[in-house]
Amino acid sequence: MENLDIETKADALSASFDIAARQETHDAAIAALRSEVEEVKGRLERFGRAAVRPMLDGAADAMRDVSGFIDGYVRHGRETELKALTGTTGADGGFAVPQQIDTLIARRLTEISPIRGVASVVRTGTSGFRRLISTGGAASGWVSETGARPETDSPKLAEIVPPSGELYANPSATQAMLDDAAFDVEGWLANEIATEFARAEGAAFVNGSGVNQPRGFLNAPTSAAGDAARAFGSLQFIGSGHATGFDAAPELKLIDLVFQLKAPLRQGAVWVMNSATLAVIRKLRTADGAFLWQPGMIEGQPDRLLGYPVIEAEDMPDVAANACPIAFGNFRAGYLIAERQQTTILRDPYTNKPYVQFYATRRVGGQVMDSDAIKLLRIAA
């Protein structure tokens, strides 16, 4: 009996040692597994950084620029946030806005500025821009395979230097608005600047004098002569047939205006007029009673007149004696807009307290490029 008791106690003690050993083995296995997981995670992170960093560096830098510009400078006026951006420019100072915001401004301008939406737009890095236009191509002819090639006439060239000026906008916000995290500062700023720019440049592209601003196409010289006889740079007009309005058959004058434009230029041509003139034109009918004006059949498509889109530009003149209320042409070929690459902005919290003003500027120029590509209807007998 005594031997049996001793054997039983020894078995219990041996079993306790086995449990401790198994626990140590289990702990060691868990530690090894954790070490392996950490090693795999490290490899994945190193692989991920090596794989994606070359592709995302530019985007990450751009996001940091926008964040520093909006949160640092626009919201709180910390200029140190802009050290990665272009430095001060111009006599009044200012900072170039990040490319993403400048792109938003440019997109919004195209949407709400009628002439910009149909004209030729070039962006340059300097305020000056020049373009050579051929006003008469080199002479050509036919020869045999081995025949002599006589010398041809030299092409005639004209230099286009669009007059330009500093376009500015001055939107305002309260500091409380800027401090509100839910307030979309980026979208608000781009929309306010673009709206003010569009209002000013829309008038200049139509009626601009060319002095510290673009020269509008209605300020170009005009002539009743055809393309072959008219001086380069002069726009052709035809009379309405009545001293103060339209004659008894205005639809015939509109048809004449269309076909004064050369056939290649009619591809992409549009009508430009204001809403008051359009109200008159929409009432015109053909001899069989059909309206000349045709509504856009699909949402987003422009209305049409004689098959060509109608662009409403409120800066066009109303129907009145000696005015040119209607223009027809290919403005992509006929009118050139040149603008400096970036918009600059200056934060001003002092001039109009408690409002924070944002003085934004952009240099814009414009003038007629191909005078054969735009025709005018003048109210004249």
C-alpha positions in Angstrom: 0.0 0.0 0.0 2.8 2.4 0.8 4.5 1.7 -2.5 1.2 2.3 -4.3 0.7 5.7 -2.7 4.3 6.8 -3.6 3.7 5.8 -7.2 0.5 7.7 -7.4 2.0 10.9 -6.1 5.0 10.5 -8.6 2.5 10.2 -11.5 0.7 13.4 -10.5 4.0 15.3 -10.2 5.2 14.0 -13.6 1.9 15.1 -15.2 2.3 18.7 -13.9 5.8 18.9 -15.4 4.2 17.7 -18.8 1.6 20.5 -18.6 4.3 23.1 -18.0 6.4 21.8 -20.9 3.4 21.9 -23.2 2.7 25.5 -22.2 6.2 26.6 -22.9 6.1 24.8 -26.3 2.8 26.6 -27.1 4.2 30.0 -26.1 7.3 29.4 -28.2 5.1 28.5 -31.2 3.0 31.6 -30.8 6.1 33.8 -30.5 7.6 32.2 -33.7 4.3 32.8 -35.6 4.2 36.4 -34.5 7.8 36.9 -35.6 7.0 35.4 -39.0 3.9 37.6 -39.4 5.9 40.7 -38.6 8.5 39.7 -41.1 5.9 39.2 -43.8 4.3 42.5 -43.0 7.7 44.2 -43.3 8.3 42.6 -46.6 4.9 43.7 -47.9 5.4 47.3 -46.8 8.9 47.4 -48.4 7.5 45.9 -51.6 4.5 48.3 -51.6 6.7 51.3 -51.1 9.0 50.2 -53.9 6.1 49.5 -56.2 3.9 52.5 -55.8 6.1 55.3 -54.7 7.4 56.2 -58.2 3.7 56.4 -59.4 2.2 58.3 -56.5 5.0 60.8 -55.6 3.7 63.5 -57.9 0.1 63.0 -56.8 1.2 63.1 -53.1 3.2 66.3 -53.6 0.2 67.9 -55.4 -2.1 66.9 -52.6 0.3 68.4 -50.0 0.5 71.6 -52.1 -3.3 71.9 -52.2 -3.7 71.1 -48.5 -1.0 73.6 -47.6 -2.5 76.2 -49.8 -6.1 75.8 -48.6 -5.6 74.9 -44.9 -2.5 76.9 -44.3 -2.8 80.0 -46.5 -6.4 80.5 -47.5 -7.9 79.5 -44.1 -5.3 80.8 -41.7 -2.9 83.1 -43.7 0.2 81.1 -43.0 2.6 81.9 -45.9 5.1 79.4 -44.7 2.8 76.6 -45.9 3.5 77.8 -49.5 7.2 77.2 -49.5 6.7 74.3 -52.0 4.7 76.5 -54.3 5.7 79.4 -56.6 6.9 82.4 -54.6 5.6 85.9 -54.7 5.0 87.4 -58.1 4.1 90.9 -59.3 4.3 94.3 -57.7 1.4 93.6 -55.4 2.7 90.2 -54.3 0.6 87.0 -54.4 1.0 83.3 -54.8 0.4 81.1 -57.8 -2.5 78.8 -57.0 -1.9 75.0 -57.2 -2.5 73.4 -60.6 -5.6 71.5 -59.4 -7.4 74.7 -58.4 -6.2 76.5 -61.5 -7.7 73.7 -63.6 -11.0 74.0 -61.8 -11.0 77.8 -62.6 -10.2 77.1 -66.2 -12.9 74.5 -66.5 -15.5 76.8 -64.9 -14.5 79.7 -67.2 -15.1 77.5 -70.2 -18.5 76.6 -68.9 -19.8 80.1 -68.3 -17.8 82.4 -70.6 -19.6 82.0 -74.0 -16.8 83.2 -76.3 -14.1 81.2 -74.5 -16.2 78.1 -75.0 -16.0 78.4 -78.9 -12.8 80.4 -79.5 -9.2 79.2 -79.7 -7.4 79.3 -76.3 -3.6 79.1 -75.8 -1.9 79.2 -72.4 1.6 80.6 -72.2 4.3 81.0 -69.5 4.8 84.7 -70.3 2.6 87.7 -70.7 3.6 88.2 -74.3 2.4 86.0 -77.1 2.8 86.2 -80.9 1.6 84.0 -83.7 2.3 84.2 -87.4 -0.7 83.7 -89.7 -0.4 82.9 -93.4 -2.6 85.3 -95.4 -1.8 83.8 -98.8 -0.2 80.4 -99.4 2.8 79.8 -101.6 1.8 79.3 -105.3 1.6 75.7 -106.5 1.3 73.9 -109.8 1.5 70.7 -111.7 4.6 69.3 -113.4 5.6 66.0 -114.9 7.8 63.5 -113.1 11.0 64.8 -114.5 9.9 68.3 -115.4 11.5 71.4 -113.9 10.1 72.9 -110.7 9.8 76.7 -111.2 10.2 78.8 -108.1 6.9 79.7 -106.5 5.8 83.0 -104.8 6.7 83.4 -101.2 3.8 83.0 -98.7 2.4 86.2 -97.2 2.5 86.3 -93.4 0.9 88.5 -90.8 1.8 88.7 -87.1 -0.9 88.3 -84.5 -0.1 90.0 -81.1 -3.3 89.9 -79.0 -3.6 92.9 -76.7 -3.8 91.9 -73.1 -4.5 93.2 -69.6 -4.6 92.1 -66.0 -7.9 90.4 -65.2 -8.7 90.5 -61.5 -11.4 89.3 -59.1 -11.8 90.1 -55.4 -14.1 87.5 -53.7 -14.7 87.9 -49.9 -15.5 85.5 -47.0 -15.7 85.9 -43.3 -13.1 84.2 -41.1 -15.9 82.2 -39.5 -16.7 80.7 -42.9 -13.0 79.8 -43.5 -12.7 78.2 -40.0 -15.7 76.0 -40.7 -14.3 72.5 -41.6 -17.4 71.6 -43.5 -17.0 74.7 -45.8 -15.6 73.7 -49.2 -13.0 76.5 -49.5 -11.4 75.0 -52.6 -14.7 74.8 -54.6 -16.0 78.2 -53.3 -12.7 80.0 -54.2 -12.5 78.5 -57.7 -16.2 79.2 -58.5 -16.1 82.8 -57.2 -12.9 83.6 -59.1 -14.1 82.0 -62.3 -17.5 83.7 -62.2 -15.9 87.2 -61.8 -13.3 86.4 -64.5 -16.0 85.2 -66.9 -18.2 88.3 -66.4 -15.2 90.6 -67.2 -13.7 88.7 -70.0 -17.0 87.9 -71.7 -17.5 91.7 -72.2 -13.9 92.2 -73.4 -13.9 89.4 -76.0 -17.0 91.0 -77.6 -16.4 94.8 -77.1 -13.0 95.1 -75.6 -11.0 98.2 -76.7 -7.6 96.5 -76.8 -6.2 99.0 -74.3 -5.1 97.1 -71.2 -7.6 94.4 -72.2 -8.4 92.1 -75.1 -9.7 93.6 -78.4 -13.2 92.3 -78.9 -14.2 91.1 -82.3 -16.8 93.8 -82.7 -14.0 96.4 -82.3 -12.2 95.0 -85.4 -12.4 97.1 -88.6 -15.4 96.2 -90.8 -16.1 96.2 -94.5 -18.8 95.2 -96.9 -16.2 93.8 -99.3 -15.8 90.1 -99.8 -12.9 87.9 -98.6 -10.8 88.4 -101.7 -11.1 92.2 -101.8 -11.1 93.0 -98.0 -8.0 94.0 -96.1 -6.6 91.4 -93.7 -8.0 91.9 -90.2 -11.3 93.5 -91.3 -14.6 91.6 -90.7 -17.2 91.4 -93.5 -20.7 92.6 -92.7 -24.0 92.5 -94.6 -26.8 95.0 -94.0 -30.2 94.0 -92.5 -32.1 96.0 -95.2 -33.7 98.3 -92.7 -32.3 101.3 -90.8 -33.5 100.4 -87.4 -34.3 96.6 -87.6 -34.9 93.8 -90.0 -36.6 94.1 -93.4 -39.6 92.2 -94.5 -37.6 89.0 -95.2 -34.9 88.7 -92.4 -34.5 85.0 -93.0 -33.0 85.7 -96.4 -30.4 87.9 -94.8 -29.5 85.2 -92.3 -29.1 82.7 -95.2 -26.9 85.2 -97.0 -24.8 85.6 -93.9 -24.2 81.8 -93.6 -23.0 81.5 -97.2 -20.7 84.4 -97.0 -18.5 82.1 -94.9 -16.3 79.7 -96.9 -17.4 76.1 -96.9 -14.5 74.7 -94.8 -15.1 77.3 -92.1 -18.8 76.5 -91.9 -17.8 73.2 -90.3 -17.9 74.2 -86.6 -19.5 77.6 -87.2 -22.0 79.1 -84.6 -24.3 82.0 -84.2 -23.6 84.6 -81.4 -26.3 87.0 -80.2 -27.8 88.1 -76.9 -31.2 86.9 -75.5 -33.1 90.0 -76.7 -32.0 89.4 -80.3 -32.7 85.7 -80.0 -36.2 86.5 -78.9 -36.8 88.2 -82.2 -35.1 85.5 -84.2 -37.1 82.7 -82.6 -40.3 84.2 -84.0 -39.1 84.1 -87.6 -40.8 81.7 -89.9 -40.2 80.3 -93.4 -42.8 80.7 -96.2 -44.5 77.5 -95.2 -44.8 78.6 -91.5 -42.0 76.6 -90.0 -39.7 78.3 -87.5 -36.1 78.9 -88.5 -35.1 78.3 -84.9 -34.9 74.7 -83.8 -34.7 73.7 -80.1 -32.0 71.2 -79.0 -33.5 67.7 -79.1 -31.1 66.3 -76.4 -30.3 67.8 -73.0 -27.1 69.7 -73.1 -27.2 70.2 -76.9 -27.5 73.8 -78.1 -30.5 75.3 -79.9 -29.9 75.7 -83.7 -30.7 78.3 -86.3 -30.5 77.2 -89.9 -28.8 74.1 -88.7 -26.0 75.8 -86.7 -25.7 76.1 -82.9 -26.8 79.4 -81.2 -24.5 80.8 -78.5 -26.1 83.4 -76.1 -23.6 86.2 -75.3 -25.3 88.9 -73.3 -22.6 91.4 -74.2 -23.7 91.5 -77.8 -25.7 94.6 -78.7 -29.4 94.7 -79.1 -31.1 95.4 -82.4 -30.6 99.1 -83.1 -29.4 101.4 -85.8 -25.8 100.7 -87.0 -25.4 97.9 -84.4 -24.1 94.4 -85.2 -26.4 92.3 -83.0 -25.7 89.0 -84.8 -22.3 87.3 -85.6 -21.9 84.1 -87.4 -18.6 82.2 -87.8 -16.1 79.7 -86.9 -14.7 81.3 -83.7 -12.2 78.5 -83.2 -10.4 79.7 -86.3 -11.5 83.3 -86.1 -10.7 84.5 -82.5 -7.6 83.9 -80.4 -7.5 84.0 -76.6 -4.0 84.0 -75.0 -3.6 83.8 -71.3 -0.7 83.4 -68.8 -0.3 79.9 -67.4 -1.4 80.4 -63.7 -3.7 82.5 -61.6 -2.1 84.3 -58.7 -3.9 85.2 -55.4 -3.2 87.5 -52.5 -5.0 87.1 -49.1 -6.1 90.4 -47.6 -7.7 90.2 -44.1 -7.1 93.9 -43.3 -8.8 96.1 -46.0 -12.4 95.2 -45.3 -12.6 93.7 -41.8 -14.3 91.4 -40.7 -14.1 90.1 -44.3 -11.1 88.3 -45.7 -10.6 89.3 -49.4 -8.8 87.2 -52.0 -7.3 89.3 -54.7 -6.9 87.0 -57.7 -5.3 88.0 -61.0 -4.7 86.5 -64.4 -3.3 88.0 -67.6 -5.5 87.5 -70.6 -5.4 88.8 -74.2 -7.4 88.3 -77.3 -8.1 89.5 -80.8 -9.4 88.4 -84.2 -7.1 85.8 -85.7 -8.7 85.0 -89.1 -11.0 87.7 -90.3 -12.5 85.5 -93.0 -13.9 83.2 -90.3 -16.4 85.7 -88.6 -19.3 87.5 -90.4 -21.5 90.2 -89.0 -25.1 91.3 -89.6 -25.3 95.1 -89.3 -28.6 97.0 -88.8 -28.5 99.3 -91.8 -30.6 100.0 -94.9 
